Amino acid sequence: MPFFSSRPQIFAHRGGCDLGPENTITAFDIGMSTGADGLELDVHLSADGVVVVHHDRTLDRTTSGSGPLAAHTADELARLDAGYWFTRGGEYPFRGRGIGVPTLRDVLVRYRGVPTIIEIKVYTAAMGEAVADEIRRARRRIRPIKCLNARRAFASSRHASSATHTTVASRCRSGPSMKNPTCGACSSGVSMD
């Protein structure tokens, strides 16, 4: 399915965070199995400069780890229990199942051809370049988008954009328009076909 189509599309937000542990391969598998048209995910940089898929700056809310995500290597993050705090019916069905924090590369390769919205959580040129590198390696087409007038996020998206020879959509405050049909998605980052 193309990223922009004539019908509304449903994206599994963080993979479907009510269905499985957010921003994990498990959640993305569950979200896609429900019929979602695409995925939405969040990215940070690990201590060793690897783009990893995680929402928060810290690990405490969703994993068995604690402290800043950026203080851990991608390998350390992969070994954490990212299903630790997910509950369903008062139980913890994903604890101890080997669900770690995935890398962006793992997600892009596994879901090749699935439209994906990447929300960039670290607003630096290095982050934008790292995301663009991963997208290029996965041979995905990038379409940067920007909402919420977050200048730093826009700058990192621009770095991703220039690194892949595409354009960045402009911000519109009044909702979707011809210039920015994705306005209202409330994220800053890139989308891919």
C-alpha positions in Angstrom: 0.0 0.0 0.0 1.4 3.4 -0.8 2.0 5.8 2.1 -0.4 8.4 0.8 -3.6 6.9 -0.5 -7.2 8.0 -1.2 -8.6 6.2 1.8 -7.8 6.7 5.5 -5.0 4.4 6.8 -4.6 2.9 10.2 -1.1 2.8 11.7 -0.3 0.6 14.7 0.9 3.3 17.2 4.0 2.0 18.8 3.0 -1.3 17.3 -0.4 -1.3 19.1 0.7 -0.5 22.6 -2.6 -1.8 24.1 -2.0 -5.1 22.4 1.6 -5.9 23.3 4.7 -4.3 24.8 5.1 -1.0 22.9 7.8 -0.4 20.3 8.8 -4.1 20.2 8.9 -6.6 17.4 6.1 -8.5 19.3 3.9 -5.4 19.3 4.6 -4.7 15.6 3.7 -8.3 14.7 0.5 -8.1 16.7 -0.4 -4.7 15.2 0.2 -5.9 11.6 -1.8 -9.1 12.3 -4.8 -7.0 13.2 -4.9 -5.5 9.7 -3.0 -2.2 10.3 -1.8 -0.5 7.1 1.5 0.6 8.6 3.5 1.1 11.7 4.4 4.1 13.9 7.5 4.0 16.1 9.9 6.2 18.1 13.6 6.2 17.9 16.6 7.2 20.1 20.3 6.7 19.9 22.1 4.1 22.1 25.4 4.8 23.8 27.2 3.2 20.8 25.3 5.4 18.3 22.8 2.7 17.1 19.3 3.8 16.3 17.0 1.9 18.6 13.2 1.8 18.8 11.9 3.1 22.1 9.6 5.9 23.2 11.0 7.3 26.4 14.4 8.8 27.3 14.5 6.4 30.2 14.0 2.7 30.4 12.0 2.5 33.7 8.4 2.6 32.4 8.5 -0.2 29.8 11.6 -2.4 30.5 13.3 -4.3 33.3 16.1 -1.7 33.0 16.4 1.8 34.6 18.0 5.1 33.9 18.7 6.8 30.6 18.4 4.8 27.4 21.4 6.7 26.0 23.7 5.3 28.7 23.3 1.7 27.3 24.6 0.0 24.1 22.3 -1.5 21.6 23.3 -4.9 22.7 22.5 -4.1 26.3 19.1 -2.8 25.3 18.4 -5.9 23.3 19.0 -8.0 26.4 16.6 -6.0 28.6 13.1 -7.4 29.1 11.0 -4.9 27.1 7.8 -6.8 28.0 8.4 -6.6 31.7 5.8 -3.9 32.6 3.1 -4.7 30.0 -0.1 -5.8 31.8 -3.3 -7.5 30.6 -6.0 -8.5 33.0 -3.7 -7.8 36.0 -1.1 -10.2 34.6 2.3 -9.8 32.9 2.0 -12.0 29.8 5.2 -10.9 28.1 7.6 -11.0 31.0 10.6 -13.3 30.5 9.9 -14.0 26.8 13.1 -12.6 25.4 11.5 -9.4 24.1 14.2 -6.7 24.0 14.5 -3.2 22.6 14.9 -3.6 18.8 17.1 -1.6 16.5 15.6 0.4 13.7 17.5 -1.8 11.3 15.7 -4.9 12.6 12.3 -3.3 12.2 12.9 -1.9 8.7 14.2 -5.2 7.5 11.4 -7.3 9.1 8.6 -5.0 7.8 10.0 -4.2 4.3 7.2 -2.7 2.2 5.1 -1.7 5.2 4.5 2.1 5.4 6.3 3.3 8.6 6.2 6.6 10.5 9.4 7.2 12.5 9.2 9.7 15.3 12.6 11.1 16.0 13.1 11.6 19.7 16.7 13.0 19.7 16.8 16.3 17.9 20.4 16.4 16.6 22.0 16.2 13.2 23.7 13.0 14.2 20.3 11.4 14.9 18.9 12.5 11.5 21.9 11.2 9.7 21.8 7.9 11.6 18.1 7.4 10.8 18.8 8.3 7.1 21.7 5.7 7.0 19.4 3.0 8.4 16.7 3.8 5.9 19.2 3.8 3.1 20.7 0.4 4.2 17.2 -1.0 4.2 16.6 0.4 0.7 13.5 2.2 1.8 12.2 5.4 0.3 12.0 8.3 2.8 9.4 11.0 2.9 10.1 13.4 5.8 7.1 14.9 7.6 6.8 17.4 10.3 4.1 18.6 12.6 3.8 20.5 15.9 6.3 23.1 14.9 9.2 21.5 16.8 12.1 23.3 15.2 14.8 20.9 16.5 12.9 17.9 15.3 12.4 19.6 12.0 16.2 20.2 11.7 17.0 16.5 12.5 14.4 15.5 9.9 16.0 17.9 7.4 19.3 16.2 8.0 17.7 12.8 7.2 16.0 14.4 4.2 19.2 15.9 2.7 21.1 12.7 3.3 18.5 10.8 1.1 17.9 13.6 -1.5 14.2 14.2 -0.7 12.2 17.1 0.6 10.7 18.0 3.9 7.1 19.0 4.1 6.2 22.3 5.5 4.2 22.9 8.7 0.6 23.9 8.5 -1.2 24.9 11.7 -4.8 24.5 10.4 -4.8 20.8 9.7 -4.2 18.8 6.5 -3.5 20.7 3.3 -2.1 20.1 -0.1 1.3 21.1 1.2 1.2 18.9 4.2 -1.4 16.1 3.9 0.0 14.4 7.0 -0.6 17.3 9.3 -2.5 16.1 12.3 -0.3 13.0 12.7 1.3 14.9 15.5 4.8 13.7 15.0 8.1 14.9 13.7 10.1 12.5 11.8 10.1 10.6 8.6 7.7 8.3 6.9 8.5 5.6 4.4 7.0 3.5 1.7 
